[in-house]
């Protein structure tokens, strides 16, 4: 019998991008009782909705994926909302899980929790060595409070909770809304729309110098479920690929894969975000055997093909 066969699992954010991959992998693993509290029926910022979720799902395990987040522009426009909503979801889900003595709580943090100038590659022990990049700080710190709570609850109550730090995700079914999307879907959409409109240039934010690490959502889902099965500590764990690419190089690669041949213009009056991002992913491999498998170029091509199919561009 597999780990998930006899357990009831609640997946917040299960109707979202990463959630779709988590649900598919749970089915593959034999999970029979999976509950997804969808908004607006369950507004997980509200305690009453969280209590109702626990009452209806009666979970043994909660996997908390739900987040209110966007790219740099959305983060900059909504610092208060992103702080409050993410903080209240995490704090109350953990507290209610503790009160009900659930078997395990798996909380997802964010790469935005790392200090702006953390040594590269980012090691989990450096999480507290400085303040996060300013545009991401309210969201990143709200999520990081789950780590504090997880460790405090383990110490005081013996509550079994995990805190995982996934890097920037991408893949088919991502969010392509230019107001709230992250960099890869935003670039794909901009290049394909420029081609459709026969525009000769695409303007991108910043100067292209920052670096980022990306992980296919299918790999991320595998890492999260391996941690759920095999890991029972409150020490934070990075979930990433260990690769690093500049935004400028990423833009050129996506333009090539899209077939865009126009100019790329950088608007340096707009923020760059964190200067560099690359994770030390050794703890995940050591503790629960996770290593990213998806080839980056292949994953981008799949994502572009999916968006073309679903957008008509």
Secondary structure, 3 states (H helix, E strand, C coil): CCCCCCCEEEEECCCCHHHHHHHHHHHHCCCCEEECCCCCCCCCCCHHHHHHHHHHHCCCEEEECCCCCCCHHHHHHCHHHHHHHHHHHHHHHHHHHHHCCCCEEEEECCHHHCECCCCCCECHHHCCCCCECCCCHHHHHHHHHHHHHHHHHHHHHCCCEEEEEECEEECCCCCCCCCCCCHHHHHHHHHHHHHHHCCCEEEEECCCCCEECEEEHHHHHHHHHHHHHHCCCCCCEEECCCCCEEHHHHHHHHHHHHCCCCEEEEECCCCCCCCCCCECCHHHHHHHCCCCCCCHHHHHHHHHHHHHHHHCC
